[in-house]
Amino acid sequence: MKILIVSNMYPSEACPHYGVFVKNVCDGLVAQGNHCQVVAIHHTSQGAGQKLMRYGRFYLSAFWTVLTGKFDVVYVHFPSHSFVPVWLASWFRKHNIVLNFHGGDGKLHEGRSALFFRIKKYLNQKAIDAAKLVVVPSQPYADDLAGLYDLSRVKTLASPSGGVDPSLFGQHIRTPSEAPLHVAFVGRLVDVKRPQVFARCIARYFERYGDQQVTATVVGSGPQRARLEAMLEPYPVAFVDALSQQDLAAFFNKTDVLVQCSETESLGLVLIESMVAQCLPLCADNAAYRYLVSDSDSLFVSEDDFADKLHRVVQMSPEGRAELARNVAQQAVARFSHNNVIERLHHAFSQL
């Protein structure tokens, strides 16, 4: 098949983490024997003027490519931001359109503009009405969209954002580790990821149990960085900028516990990657994380019980922690391995 991928996020050498899951899907489809052409924005923008210019170039390029090209599938990621040029071109030339929603693209997240979301919701419904297939990262996210949009005329497929490559994230054999354990928070440092919750939780742990058995790292970039550094300055917490996939895999291989605090997630790909690398998850109790982690209620935490639950993990025998981590990894690989995910997506495209 000849597939055009249209996305307002796609990684580059300068921004290797920017929409990396879109590239993972593209690479997987190419490995299945498809020809993929990409029209995308490859960098974050500094300021409204630069953002406007980048979107202008992106829209013109996408419109012209859809108008003049012949594709079996036009695959649009982040429809509220990327569908407009495809929509306009489709007035003149018809294609099989597939949409892929992610995160706040289809849902209103806390702290975001309700007015802006009304515009996004209108555009999303127009995109859905024109599509042959809607791809979502998880079944809980599909359930959320079904409550917001009319999906009655379109097929839906839960496909976890390209899945995870076990040969990258699970390549090292982990041995049982003694304390101190390495605990990490990985994600964009923005309100919806709730890094401030992690900061309060890990600070409470250190105040209650001391700093001899745990060290911590925050990985990510965003507007809350300075605030978090000030909150955690008294404690053994390091800060690292966002990492490429290869560097993140190496980081997880030196990490024992990953903490994720998001109030809501469309999937939680970072959590899956860490589990494949045999990190134990400690995460907020929401539908997306329940979809990913089925091992034990002890792995779901709140601000009130985080310190005690982390302490229980620290107090486990190294062999007990290693066995639990292996079980978590085996389940994650079985459900979310890259090859299985891409094969199902390729099959769905071939049926259009």
C-alpha positions in Angstrom: 0.0 0.0 0.0 1.0 3.6 -0.5 0.3 5.5 2.7 0.5 9.3 3.3 1.1 10.1 7.0 0.0 13.6 8.0 1.0 14.7 11.5 1.7 18.0 13.4 4.2 16.1 15.4 7.1 14.0 14.0 10.7 13.6 15.4 13.8 15.1 14.0 17.5 15.0 15.0 17.0 18.3 16.9 13.8 17.0 18.6 14.1 13.2 18.8 11.3 12.7 21.2 8.8 14.9 19.4 5.9 12.6 18.3 8.3 9.6 18.3 5.3 7.2 18.5 4.2 8.5 15.0 7.6 7.6 13.6 7.4 4.2 15.3 4.1 3.5 13.5 5.5 4.7 10.2 8.6 2.5 10.5 6.5 -0.5 11.3 4.3 0.0 8.3 7.3 0.3 6.1 8.6 -2.9 7.5 5.3 -4.5 6.5 6.1 -3.7 2.9 4.2 -0.4 2.6 5.5 2.8 1.0 5.0 5.7 3.5 5.3 9.4 2.7 5.3 11.8 5.6 4.1 15.4 5.7 4.7 16.7 9.2 5.9 19.4 11.6 9.3 18.3 13.0 10.0 20.9 15.7 8.3 22.6 18.6 7.7 26.3 18.0 9.0 29.3 20.0 6.3 32.0 20.0 3.1 32.5 18.1 4.7 33.9 15.0 7.0 30.9 14.4 4.1 28.5 15.2 1.9 30.2 12.7 4.5 30.0 10.0 5.2 26.3 10.6 1.5 25.5 10.5 1.1 27.5 7.4 3.9 25.6 5.6 2.5 22.3 7.0 -1.0 23.0 5.8 0.1 24.0 2.3 2.3 21.0 1.9 -0.4 18.6 3.2 -3.1 20.1 1.0 -0.9 19.9 -2.2 0.3 16.4 -1.4 -3.2 15.1 -0.9 -4.5 17.0 -3.9 -1.9 15.8 -6.3 -0.9 12.4 -4.9 -2.4 9.0 -5.3 -2.6 7.1 -2.0 -4.3 4.0 -0.7 -4.6 5.5 2.7 -4.2 9.1 4.1 -3.3 8.5 7.7 -3.9 11.6 9.9 -2.5 11.9 13.4 -3.9 14.5 15.8 -6.9 15.3 13.6 -7.9 18.5 15.3 -4.6 20.0 14.3 -3.8 18.1 11.1 -7.1 17.3 9.3 -8.0 20.8 7.9 -5.7 20.6 4.8 -6.8 17.0 4.2 -10.4 18.0 4.5 -10.0 20.9 2.0 -8.1 18.7 -0.5 -10.7 15.9 -0.2 -13.3 18.2 -1.8 -11.4 17.7 -5.0 -9.9 14.3 -4.6 -11.2 11.3 -2.6 -9.0 9.0 -0.5 -9.4 6.5 2.2 -8.9 8.6 5.4 -7.7 7.0 8.7 -7.6 9.1 11.8 -5.4 8.5 14.9 -6.3 10.4 18.1 -3.9 10.9 20.9 -4.2 12.4 24.3 -5.9 15.9 24.5 -6.5 15.9 20.8 -9.9 14.3 21.3 -10.6 15.1 25.0 -10.6 18.2 27.1 -7.8 18.0 29.6 -7.8 19.9 32.9 -6.4 23.4 32.6 -7.0 23.7 28.8 -9.3 26.2 27.2 -12.9 25.0 27.0 -13.6 27.4 24.1 -10.6 26.1 22.1 -11.8 22.6 22.7 -15.2 23.4 21.3 -13.4 24.3 18.0 -11.3 21.2 18.2 -14.4 19.1 18.8 -16.1 20.5 15.7 -13.1 19.8 13.6 -12.8 16.3 15.1 -16.4 15.4 14.2 -15.9 16.6 10.6 -12.8 14.4 10.4 -14.7 11.4 11.8 -17.5 11.9 9.3 -15.0 11.8 6.5 -13.0 8.8 7.8 -13.1 5.1 7.0 -11.3 4.2 10.2 -10.6 5.8 13.6 -7.6 4.5 15.5 -7.3 5.2 19.2 -4.5 4.3 21.6 -6.6 2.2 24.1 -10.1 0.9 24.7 -10.7 3.3 27.6 -9.9 6.2 25.3 -12.3 4.8 22.7 -15.0 4.7 25.4 -14.3 8.4 26.2 -14.5 9.4 22.5 -17.8 7.5 22.1 -19.3 9.7 24.8 -18.1 12.9 23.0 -18.6 12.1 19.2 -20.9 10.3 16.9 -18.8 7.3 15.9 -21.7 5.3 14.5 -20.7 5.5 10.8 -17.0 4.6 11.2 -15.0 1.6 12.3 -12.7 2.0 15.4 -9.5 0.2 16.3 -7.7 0.3 19.6 -4.0 0.3 18.6 -1.4 1.3 21.2 0.6 4.0 19.3 3.0 1.6 17.5 3.6 -0.5 20.6 7.0 -1.1 22.2 10.1 -2.8 20.6 11.2 -5.5 23.1 14.6 -5.7 21.3 15.2 -2.1 22.4 13.6 -1.8 25.8 14.0 -5.4 26.9 17.4 -6.1 25.6 19.2 -6.3 29.0 18.9 -9.1 31.5 18.0 -7.5 34.8 19.5 -8.9 38.0 18.0 -8.4 41.4 19.1 -5.1 42.8 19.8 -4.1 46.3 18.8 -0.7 47.8 19.2 2.1 47.1 16.6 1.9 44.4 16.4 4.3 41.6 12.9 5.9 41.2 12.0 8.0 38.2 9.3 10.3 36.8 9.3 10.5 33.0 7.1 12.8 31.0 6.4 16.3 29.8 6.5 18.7 32.8 3.1 20.1 32.2 -0.1 20.2 34.4 -1.9 17.3 32.8 1.1 14.9 33.6 1.0 16.2 37.3 4.7 16.2 38.0 4.0 18.4 41.0 2.1 15.4 42.5 5.3 13.3 42.0 7.3 16.1 43.7 5.1 16.1 46.7 5.0 12.3 46.9 8.7 11.7 46.7 9.4 14.6 49.1 7.0 13.0 51.6 8.8 9.7 51.2 12.2 11.2 52.0 10.8 13.1 55.0 9.2 9.9 56.3 11.8 7.2 55.5 15.1 9.2 54.8 17.3 9.2 51.7 19.4 6.2 52.2 17.3 3.6 50.3 16.0 5.7 47.3 17.4 8.1 44.7 15.2 9.8 42.2 15.3 11.4 38.7 12.8 13.6 36.8 13.2 13.2 33.1 11.4 15.7 30.9 11.1 19.3 29.8 8.3 21.8 30.2 7.1 24.9 32.0 7.0 23.3 35.5 10.7 22.5 35.4 11.9 25.5 37.5 9.1 25.0 40.1 9.9 21.3 40.5 13.6 22.0 40.9 12.8 24.4 43.7 10.4 22.0 45.4 12.9 19.1 45.3 16.2 21.0 45.9 16.6 19.6 49.5 16.3 16.0 48.3 18.5 13.6 46.2 16.6 14.2 43.0 18.3 14.8 39.6 16.8 16.4 36.6 17.4 15.3 33.0 16.0 16.7 29.7 13.7 14.6 27.5 15.6 11.6 26.0 15.6 9.9 22.7 14.2 6.3 22.5 17.6 4.8 22.6 18.7 6.9 25.6 15.4 6.3 27.4 15.9 2.5 27.0 19.3 2.8 28.5 17.9 5.0 31.3 15.1 2.4 32.1 17.7 -0.3 32.4 19.2 1.5 35.3 15.8 2.3 36.9 13.9 0.2 39.4 10.5 2.0 39.7 8.7 4.4 37.3 6.1 6.7 38.8 3.3 8.1 36.6 0.8 10.6 38.1 -1.4 11.7 35.2 -5.0 12.3 36.0 -5.9 10.8 32.6 -4.0 9.2 29.7 -4.9 8.1 26.2 -2.5 5.1 26.7 0.6 5.6 28.7 3.3 4.5 26.3 6.2 5.6 28.5 4.8 3.3 31.2 4.6 0.3 28.8 8.2 1.0 27.7 9.4 1.0 31.3 7.5 -2.2 32.1 9.1 -4.0 29.1 12.5 -2.9 30.6 11.4 -4.5 33.9 10.8 -1.4 35.9 8.0 -1.7 38.5 5.2 0.8 37.9 3.7 2.9 40.7 0.9 4.9 39.0 -2.2 6.9 39.6 -5.4 4.9 39.7 -7.2 5.8 36.4 -8.8 3.8 33.6 -5.8 4.0 31.2 -3.3 2.7 33.8 -5.8 0.0 34.9 -5.9 -1.0 31.2 -2.1 -1.4 31.2 -1.3 -2.8 34.7 -3.3 -5.8 35.9 -0.8 -7.3 38.3 -1.6 -5.9 41.7 -3.5 -3.1 43.4 -0.3 -2.5 45.3 1.0 -0.8 42.1 -1.7 1.9 42.2 -1.0 4.9 44.4 -2.4 8.1 45.7 -0.7 11.0 47.3 -1.8 9.7 50.7 -0.3 6.2 50.4 2.5 6.7 47.9 5.3 6.9 50.5 4.2 3.7 52.3 3.7 1.7 49.0 7.1 2.8 47.7 8.6 1.8 51.1 7.0 -1.7 50.7 8.7 -2.0 47.4 12.0 -1.0 48.9 11.5 -3.6 51.7 10.8 -6.5 49.3 13.6 -8.9 48.8 15.6 -8.3 45.6 14.4 -11.6 44.3 10.8 -10.8 45.0 11.1 -7.4 43.2 12.8 -9.0 40.3 10.1 -11.7 39.9 7.3 -9.1 40.1 9.1 -7.0 37.5 9.6 -10.0 35.2 5.9 -10.8 35.4 5.0 -7.2 34.5 7.4 -7.2 31.6 6.0 -10.5 30.2 2.5 -9.2 30.2 3.5 -5.9 28.6 5.4 -7.7 25.8 2.5 -10.1 25.1 0.0 -7.3 24.8 2.0 -4.4 23.3 5.0 -5.7 21.3 5.6 -3.5 18.2 5.4 -6.3 15.7 2.0 -7.5 16.9 0.6 -4.0 17.1 1.7 -3.1 13.6 0.5 -6.4 12.0 -3.0 -5.6 13.3 -2.9 -2.1 12.1 -1.6 -3.2 8.6 -4.5 -5.7 8.4 -7.0 -3.0 9.3 -5.6 -0.8 6.5 -5.7 -3.6 4.0 -9.5 -4.1 4.6 -10.4 -0.5 3.7 
